[in-house]
Amino acid sequence: VQLQASGGGSVQAGGSLRVSCVLSGGSLSTYAMGWFRQAPGKEREFVAGISWSGTMTNYVDSVKGRFIISRDNDKNTVFLQMNRLNSEDTAVYYCAAGVHPYYTGGSEPNYDYWGQGTQVTVSS
Protein backbone atom coordinates (compact mmCIF):
# COMPACT_ATOMS: atom_id res chain seq x y z
CA VAL A 1 0.00 0.00 0.00
CA GLN A 2 1.25 3.45 -0.90
CA LEU A 3 -0.21 6.85 -0.14
CA GLN A 4 0.38 9.93 -2.25
CA ALA A 5 -0.64 13.30 -0.85
CA SER A 6 -1.04 16.35 -3.05
CA GLY A 7 -2.73 19.71 -3.25
CA GLY A 8 -0.62 21.68 -0.85
CA GLY A 9 0.54 25.17 -1.62
CA SER A 10 0.61 28.75 -0.44
CA VAL A 11 -2.50 30.65 0.53
CA GLN A 12 -3.30 33.86 2.32
CA ALA A 13 -4.83 33.86 5.76
CA GLY A 14 -8.57 33.42 5.58
CA GLY A 15 -8.34 31.42 2.39
CA SER A 16 -9.10 27.80 1.60
CA LEU A 17 -7.20 24.82 0.29
CA ARG A 18 -8.02 21.19 -0.33
CA VAL A 19 -5.42 18.46 -0.01
CA SER A 20 -5.92 14.98 -1.37
CA CYS A 21 -4.43 11.58 -0.72
CA VAL A 22 -4.61 8.68 -3.16
CA LEU A 23 -4.13 5.13 -1.95
CA SER A 24 -2.62 2.62 -4.34
CA GLY A 25 -1.90 -1.06 -3.98
CA GLY A 26 -5.11 -1.74 -2.12
CA SER A 27 -8.70 -0.68 -1.60
CA LEU A 28 -9.35 2.49 0.34
CA SER A 29 -12.56 1.02 1.75
CA THR A 30 -10.45 -1.38 3.78
CA TYR A 31 -8.93 1.41 5.86
CA ALA A 32 -9.72 4.16 8.26
CA MET A 33 -7.87 7.29 7.22
CA GLY A 34 -6.29 10.17 9.05
CA TRP A 35 -4.60 13.47 8.39
CA PHE A 36 -1.71 14.67 10.52
CA ARG A 37 0.51 17.73 10.27
CA GLN A 38 3.93 18.82 11.41
CA ALA A 39 4.85 22.46 11.76
CA PRO A 40 8.49 23.59 11.82
CA GLY A 41 10.08 22.83 15.16
CA LYS A 42 7.02 20.99 16.44
CA GLU A 43 5.96 17.41 16.81
CA ARG A 44 3.56 15.88 14.35
CA GLU A 45 -0.04 16.24 15.48
CA PHE A 46 -3.36 14.67 14.57
CA VAL A 47 -5.72 16.79 12.52
CA ALA A 48 -8.68 14.63 11.45
CA GLY A 49 -9.76 11.03 11.09
CA ILE A 50 -12.50 9.25 9.16
CA SER A 51 -13.87 5.72 9.36
CA TRP A 52 -13.87 3.37 6.39
CA SER A 53 -17.35 4.34 5.29
CA GLY A 54 -17.09 8.01 6.12
CA THR A 55 -19.89 7.88 8.67
CA MET A 56 -17.63 8.73 11.59
CA THR A 57 -15.20 11.64 11.71
CA ASN A 58 -13.03 13.20 14.37
CA TYR A 59 -11.11 16.48 14.52
CA VAL A 60 -8.58 18.18 16.73
CA ASP A 61 -10.21 21.12 18.49
CA SER A 62 -8.14 23.73 16.66
CA VAL A 63 -9.65 22.83 13.27
CA LYS A 64 -13.24 22.00 14.23
CA GLY A 65 -15.67 24.05 12.18
CA ARG A 66 -12.95 24.95 9.64
CA PHE A 67 -11.69 21.65 8.23
CA ILE A 68 -13.68 18.81 6.69
CA ILE A 69 -12.34 15.32 6.09
CA SER A 70 -14.08 13.21 3.45
CA ARG A 71 -13.42 10.23 1.26
CA ASP A 72 -14.34 8.72 -2.08
CA ASN A 73 -13.74 5.00 -1.84
CA ASP A 74 -14.49 4.49 -5.52
CA LYS A 75 -11.59 6.81 -6.36
CA ASN A 76 -9.35 5.54 -3.55
CA THR A 77 -9.00 9.13 -2.41
CA VAL A 78 -9.37 10.95 0.90
CA PHE A 79 -9.65 14.72 1.12
CA LEU A 80 -9.08 17.44 3.67
CA GLN A 81 -10.92 20.66 2.89
CA MET A 82 -9.32 23.47 4.86
CA ASN A 83 -11.19 26.76 5.29
CA ARG A 84 -10.44 29.99 7.12
CA LEU A 85 -6.78 29.11 7.21
CA ASN A 86 -4.42 30.94 9.52
CA SER A 87 -0.68 31.00 10.03
CA GLU A 88 -0.87 28.31 12.69
CA ASP A 89 -2.09 25.89 10.01
CA THR A 90 1.26 26.14 8.21
CA ALA A 91 2.74 22.65 8.22
CA VAL A 92 3.52 19.57 6.21
CA TYR A 93 0.32 17.56 5.99
CA TYR A 94 0.48 13.76 6.02
CA CYS A 95 -2.20 11.22 5.27
CA ALA A 96 -2.24 7.85 6.97
CA ALA A 97 -4.19 4.61 6.64
CA GLY A 98 -5.15 2.28 9.47
CA VAL A 99 -6.33 -1.32 9.25
CA HIS A 100 -8.89 -0.83 12.02
CA PRO A 101 -11.75 0.44 9.86
CA TYR A 102 -13.68 2.29 12.57
CA TYR A 103 -10.71 4.09 14.14
CA THR A 104 -10.81 7.87 13.86
CA GLY A 105 -8.46 8.81 16.65
CA GLY A 106 -5.08 10.44 16.72
CA SER A 107 -2.80 7.70 18.01
CA GLU A 108 -0.09 7.22 15.41
CA PRO A 109 0.61 3.52 16.17
CA ASN A 110 -2.95 2.83 15.00
CA TYR A 111 -2.02 3.94 11.49
CA ASP A 112 -0.10 1.45 9.39
CA TYR A 113 0.75 3.35 6.21
CA TRP A 114 1.89 6.93 5.73
CA GLY A 115 2.16 9.25 2.78
CA GLN A 116 5.11 11.51 2.08
CA GLY A 117 3.46 14.79 3.04
CA THR A 118 2.43 17.95 1.25
CA GLN A 119 3.42 21.46 2.35
CA VAL A 120 0.75 24.00 3.26
CA THR A 121 1.91 27.55 3.88
CA VAL A 122 -0.44 30.25 5.11
CA SER A 123 0.75 33.83 4.89
CA SER A 124 -0.74 36.71 6.84
Solvent accessible surface area in square Angstrom, and as a share of the most:
residue,aa,sasa,rsa
1,V,58,0.33
2,Q,135,0.60
3,L,13,0.06
4,Q,107,0.47
5,A,3,0.02
6,S,56,0.36
7,G,40,0.39
8,G,29,0.28
9,G,29,0.28
10,S,96,0.62
11,V,28,0.16
12,Q,138,0.61
13,A,50,0.39
14,G,54,0.52
15,G,22,0.21
16,S,59,0.38
17,L,36,0.18
18,R,130,0.47
19,V,0,0.00
20,S,22,0.14
21,C,0,0.00
22,V,68,0.39
23,L,3,0.01
24,S,55,0.36
25,G,74,0.71
26,G,37,0.35
27,S,54,0.35
28,L,0,0.00
29,S,42,0.27
30,T,73,0.43
31,Y,19,0.07
32,A,0,0.00
33,M,0,0.00
34,G,0,0.00
35,W,0,0.00
36,F,1,0.00
37,R,14,0.05
38,Q,70,0.31
39,A,22,0.17
40,P,113,0.71
41,G,91,0.87
42,K,138,0.59
43,E,155,0.69
44,R,78,0.29
45,E,70,0.31
46,F,29,0.12
47,V,0,0.00
48,A,0,0.00
49,G,0,0.00
50,I,3,0.02
51,S,0,0.00
52,W,92,0.32
53,S,45,0.29
54,G,26,0.25
55,T,114,0.66
56,M,82,0.37
57,T,64,0.37
58,N,54,0.28
59,Y,43,0.16
60,V,41,0.24
61,D,113,0.59
62,S,65,0.42
63,V,0,0.00
64,K,112,0.47
65,G,70,0.67
66,R,27,0.10
67,F,5,0.02
68,I,98,0.50
69,I,5,0.03
70,S,46,0.30
71,R,33,0.12
72,D,43,0.22
73,N,42,0.22
74,D,144,0.74
75,K,143,0.60
76,N,36,0.18
77,T,12,0.07
78,V,0,0.00
79,F,33,0.14
80,L,0,0.00
81,Q,53,0.24
82,M,0,0.00
83,N,43,0.22
84,R,144,0.52
85,L,2,0.01
86,N,57,0.29
87,S,63,0.41
88,E,144,0.65
89,D,1,0.01
90,T,31,0.18
91,A,1,0.01
92,V,42,0.24
93,Y,0,0.00
94,Y,39,0.15
95,C,0,0.00
96,A,0,0.00
97,A,0,0.00
98,G,1,0.01
99,V,71,0.41
100,H,106,0.47
101,P,49,0.31
102,Y,137,0.52
103,Y,58,0.22
104,T,22,0.13
105,G,17,0.16
106,G,33,0.32
107,S,49,0.31
108,E,55,0.25
109,P,121,0.76
110,N,48,0.25
111,Y,9,0.03
112,D,69,0.36
113,Y,79,0.30
114,W,78,0.27
115,G,10,0.10
116,Q,99,0.44
117,G,12,0.12
118,T,17,0.10
119,Q,84,0.37
120,V,0,0.00
121,T,51,0.29
122,V,9,0.05
123,S,57,0.37
124,S,136,0.88
